Amino acid sequence: MITDGAYQSMFMIHEQGVVVIDAPPAYAARIRQAVAEVSDKPITHLIYSHFHRDHIGGATELGGNPIVIAQAETNRLLTRARDPRRPLATVTFDHQYRLAVGGQVLELSYREAAHAPGNIFIYAPRQRTLMVVDVIFPGWMPWRRLALAQDIPALFDQVKEIGDWKFDTLVGGHVARTGTRADVVTQLAFMEDLKAAAQTALKAVRFGEGLSASDAGNSWAGFDHYIDRVALACVNQLTPKWSSRLAGFDVYIWDQCYAMEQSLRID
């Protein structure tokens, strides 16, 4: 794994070269140097975890002409983006792809758009290492609004599934350290408490209660007031248990409550 303390990528050495997974622009120009500390072999393959620029926007910094592999949805979205820093994949797949290079194997698989369309599971079975980006944040509160998840019910399903995988090391794409099964259990427990707190708040808070009379005819003001009060009730319920258990709780707990109550109302 390579990390700058905020982002993570990964590489695997095989007999003929090196497979790199993700190239965050924050340090992509130094990935070749990091690889050179371990191997003098060239980078032969680059795997995109998903299409987001903050994880693959340094792809062209790797140099050479690696084979780029991605899920089909990732390529569709990159075609739309027309970003020269994120060149299109040369190999795509729909559900599963097995990359066997020399004596090394990576198993790539896709479920559904939880965090983002095309976001894949990357598994090294021999090393019992699983990489899933922007889903698990070991020891930390997830990035704001559940890491901007596009499908929150599917995100819950993926976190549960990750807990069932046979891995010793989890690479989550963010924070400084790798994850463990205990980190997955902790995040799922937080997410389930978050959902329960948002459900309780939605039932307890009455629309329009406490709204200024001057805003009585303003629908947007009414909803803004209501959603803020639901989020506050959710935050207050979660703070005693979780404020000291997850780093960054104080930064993003409001965002998590907003995202969860919105999902419960409209998903």
Secondary structure as a PSIPRED ss2 file (coil, helix, strand):
# PSIPRED VFORMAT (PSIPRED V4.0)

   1 M C   1.000  0.000  0.000
   2 I E   0.000  0.000  1.000
   3 T E   0.000  0.000  1.000
   4 D C   1.000  0.000  0.000
   5 G C   1.000  0.000  0.000
   6 A C   1.000  0.000  0.000
   7 Y E   0.000  0.000  1.000
   8 Q E   0.000  0.000  1.000
   9 S E   0.000  0.000  1.000
  10 M E   0.000  0.000  1.000
  11 F E   0.000  0.000  1.000
  12 M E   0.000  0.000  1.000
  13 I E   0.000  0.000  1.000
  14 H C   1.000  0.000  0.000
  15 E C   1.000  0.000  0.000
  16 Q C   1.000  0.000  0.000
  17 G C   1.000  0.000  0.000
  18 V E   0.000  0.000  1.000
  19 V E   0.000  0.000  1.000
  20 V E   0.000  0.000  1.000
  21 I E   0.000  0.000  1.000
  22 D C   1.000  0.000  0.000
  23 A C   1.000  0.000  0.000
  24 P C   1.000  0.000  0.000
  25 P C   1.000  0.000  0.000
  26 A C   1.000  0.000  0.000
  27 Y C   1.000  0.000  0.000
  28 A H   0.000  1.000  0.000
  29 A H   0.000  1.000  0.000
  30 R H   0.000  1.000  0.000
  31 I H   0.000  1.000  0.000
  32 R H   0.000  1.000  0.000
  33 Q H   0.000  1.000  0.000
  34 A H   0.000  1.000  0.000
  35 V H   0.000  1.000  0.000
  36 A H   0.000  1.000  0.000
  37 E C   1.000  0.000  0.000
  38 V C   1.000  0.000  0.000
  39 S C   1.000  0.000  0.000
  40 D C   1.000  0.000  0.000
  41 K C   1.000  0.000  0.000
  42 P C   1.000  0.000  0.000
  43 I E   0.000  0.000  1.000
  44 T E   0.000  0.000  1.000
  45 H E   0.000  0.000  1.000
  46 L E   0.000  0.000  1.000
  47 I E   0.000  0.000  1.000
  48 Y C   1.000  0.000  0.000
  49 S C   1.000  0.000  0.000
  50 H C   1.000  0.000  0.000
  51 F C   1.000  0.000  0.000
  52 H C   1.000  0.000  0.000
  53 R H   0.000  1.000  0.000
  54 D H   0.000  1.000  0.000
  55 H H   0.000  1.000  0.000
  56 I H   0.000  1.000  0.000
  57 G C   1.000  0.000  0.000
  58 G C   1.000  0.000  0.000
  59 A H   0.000  1.000  0.000
  60 T H   0.000  1.000  0.000
  61 E H   0.000  1.000  0.000
  62 L H   0.000  1.000  0.000
  63 G C   1.000  0.000  0.000
  64 G C   1.000  0.000  0.000
  65 N C   1.000  0.000  0.000
  66 P C   1.000  0.000  0.000
  67 I E   0.000  0.000  1.000
  68 V E   0.000  0.000  1.000
  69 I E   0.000  0.000  1.000
  70 A E   0.000  0.000  1.000
  71 Q E   0.000  0.000  1.000
  72 A H   0.000  1.000  0.000
  73 E H   0.000  1.000  0.000
  74 T H   0.000  1.000  0.000
  75 N H   0.000  1.000  0.000
  76 R H   0.000  1.000  0.000
  77 L H   0.000  1.000  0.000
  78 L H   0.000  1.000  0.000
  79 T H   0.000  1.000  0.000
  80 R H   0.000  1.000  0.000
  81 A H   0.000  1.000  0.000
  82 R C   1.000  0.000  0.000
  83 D C   1.000  0.000  0.000
  84 P C   1.000  0.000  0.000
  85 R C   1.000  0.000  0.000
  86 R C   1.000  0.000  0.000
  87 P C   1.000  0.000  0.000
  88 L C   1.000  0.000  0.000
  89 A C   1.000  0.000  0.000
  90 T C   1.000  0.000  0.000
  91 V E   0.000  0.000  1.000
  92 T E   0.000  0.000  1.000
  93 F E   0.000  0.000  1.000
  94 D C   1.000  0.000  0.000
  95 H C   1.000  0.000  0.000
  96 Q E   0.000  0.000  1.000
  97 Y E   0.000  0.000  1.000
  98 R E   0.000  0.000  1.000
  99 L E   0.000  0.000  1.000
 100 A E   0.000  0.000  1.000
 101 V E   0.000  0.000  1.000
 102 G C   1.000  0.000  0.000
 103 G C   1.000  0.000  0.000
 104 Q E   0.000  0.000  1.000
 105 V E   0.000  0.000  1.000
 106 L E   0.000  0.000  1.000
 107 E E   0.000  0.000  1.000
 108 L E   0.000  0.000  1.000
 109 S E   0.000  0.000  1.000
 110 Y C   1.000  0.000  0.000
 111 R C   1.000  0.000  0.000
 112 E C   1.000  0.000  0.000
 113 A C   1.000  0.000  0.000
 114 A C   1.000  0.000  0.000
 115 H C   1.000  0.000  0.000
 116 A C   1.000  0.000  0.000
 117 P C   1.000  0.000  0.000
 118 G C   1.000  0.000  0.000
 119 N C   1.000  0.000  0.000
 120 I C   1.000  0.000  0.000
 121 F E   0.000  0.000  1.000
 122 I E   0.000  0.000  1.000
 123 Y E   0.000  0.000  1.000
 124 A E   0.000  0.000  1.000
 125 P C   1.000  0.000  0.000
 126 R C   1.000  0.000  0.000
 127 Q C   1.000  0.000  0.000
 128 R C   1.000  0.000  0.000
 129 T E   0.000  0.000  1.000
 130 L E   0.000  0.000  1.000
 131 M E   0.000  0.000  1.000
 132 V C   1.000  0.000  0.000
 133 V C   1.000  0.000  0.000
 134 D C   1.000  0.000  0.000
 135 V C   1.000  0.000  0.000
 136 I C   1.000  0.000  0.000
 137 F C   1.000  0.000  0.000
 138 P C   1.000  0.000  0.000
 139 G C   1.000  0.000  0.000
 140 W E   0.000  0.000  1.000
 141 M C   1.000  0.000  0.000
 142 P C   1.000  0.000  0.000
 143 W C   1.000  0.000  0.000
 144 R H   0.000  1.000  0.000
 145 R H   0.000  1.000  0.000
 146 L H   0.000  1.000  0.000
 147 A H   0.000  1.000  0.000
 148 L H   0.000  1.000  0.000
 149 A C   1.000  0.000  0.000
 150 Q C   1.000  0.000  0.000
 151 D C   1.000  0.000  0.000
 152 I H   0.000  1.000  0.000
 153 P H   0.000  1.000  0.000
 154 A H   0.000  1.000  0.000
 155 L H   0.000  1.000  0.000
 156 F H   0.000  1.000  0.000
 157 D H   0.000  1.000  0.000
 158 Q H   0.000  1.000  0.000
 159 V H   0.000  1.000  0.000
 160 K H   0.000  1.000  0.000
 161 E H   0.000  1.000  0.000
 162 I H   0.000  1.000  0.000
 163 G H   0.000  1.000  0.000
 164 D H   0.000  1.000  0.000
 165 W C   1.000  0.000  0.000
 166 K C   1.000  0.000  0.000
 167 F C   1.000  0.000  0.000
 168 D C   1.000  0.000  0.000
 169 T E   0.000  0.000  1.000
 170 L E   0.000  0.000  1.000
 171 V E   0.000  0.000  1.000
 172 G C   1.000  0.000  0.000
 173 G C   1.000  0.000  0.000
 174 H E   0.000  0.000  1.000
 175 V C   1.000  0.000  0.000
 176 A C   1.000  0.000  0.000
 177 R C   1.000  0.000  0.000
 178 T C   1.000  0.000  0.000
 179 G E   0.000  0.000  1.000
 180 T C   1.000  0.000  0.000
 181 R H   0.000  1.000  0.000
 182 A H   0.000  1.000  0.000
 183 D H   0.000  1.000  0.000
 184 V H   0.000  1.000  0.000
 185 V H   0.000  1.000  0.000
 186 T H   0.000  1.000  0.000
 187 Q H   0.000  1.000  0.000
 188 L H   0.000  1.000  0.000
 189 A H   0.000  1.000  0.000
 190 F H   0.000  1.000  0.000
 191 M H   0.000  1.000  0.000
 192 E H   0.000  1.000  0.000
 193 D H   0.000  1.000  0.000
 194 L H   0.000  1.000  0.000
 195 K H   0.000  1.000  0.000
 196 A H   0.000  1.000  0.000
 197 A H   0.000  1.000  0.000
 198 A H   0.000  1.000  0.000
 199 Q H   0.000  1.000  0.000
 200 T H   0.000  1.000  0.000
 201 A H   0.000  1.000  0.000
 202 L H   0.000  1.000  0.000
 203 K H   0.000  1.000  0.000
 204 A H   0.000  1.000  0.000
 205 V C   1.000  0.000  0.000
 206 R C   1.000  0.000  0.000
 207 F C   1.000  0.000  0.000
 208 G C   1.000  0.000  0.000
 209 E C   1.000  0.000  0.000
 210 G C   1.000  0.000  0.000
 211 L C   1.000  0.000  0.000
 212 S C   1.000  0.000  0.000
 213 A H   0.000  1.000  0.000
 214 S H   0.000  1.000  0.000
 215 D H   0.000  1.000  0.000
 216 A C   1.000  0.000  0.000
 217 G C   1.000  0.000  0.000
 218 N C   1.000  0.000  0.000
 219 S H   0.000  1.000  0.000
 220 W H   0.000  1.000  0.000
 221 A H   0.000  1.000  0.000
 222 G H   0.000  1.000  0.000
 223 F H   0.000  1.000  0.000
 224 D H   0.000  1.000  0.000
 225 H H   0.000  1.000  0.000
 226 Y H   0.000  1.000  0.000
 227 I H   0.000  1.000  0.000
 228 D H   0.000  1.000  0.000
 229 R H   0.000  1.000  0.000
 230 V H   0.000  1.000  0.000
 231 A H   0.000  1.000  0.000
 232 L H   0.000  1.000  0.000
 233 A H   0.000  1.000  0.000
 234 C H   0.000  1.000  0.000
 235 V H   0.000  1.000  0.000
 236 N H   0.000  1.000  0.000
 237 Q H   0.000  1.000  0.000
 238 L H   0.000  1.000  0.000
 239 T H   0.000  1.000  0.000
 240 P H   0.000  1.000  0.000
 241 K H   0.000  1.000  0.000
 242 W H   0.000  1.000  0.000
 243 S C   1.000  0.000  0.000
 244 S C   1.000  0.000  0.000
 245 R C   1.000  0.000  0.000
 246 L C   1.000  0.000  0.000
 247 A E   0.000  0.000  1.000
 248 G C   1.000  0.000  0.000
 249 F H   0.000  1.000  0.000
 250 D H   0.000  1.000  0.000
 251 V H   0.000  1.000  0.000
 252 Y H   0.000  1.000  0.000
 253 I H   0.000  1.000  0.000
 254 W H   0.000  1.000  0.000
 255 D H   0.000  1.000  0.000
 256 Q H   0.000  1.000  0.000
 257 C H   0.000  1.000  0.000
 258 Y H   0.000  1.000  0.000
 259 A H   0.000  1.000  0.000
 260 M H   0.000  1.000  0.000
 261 E H   0.000  1.000  0.000
 262 Q H   0.000  1.000  0.000
 263 S H   0.000  1.000  0.000
 264 L H   0.000  1.000  0.000
 265 R H   0.000  1.000  0.000
 266 I H   0.000  1.000  0.000
 267 D C   1.000  0.000  0.000
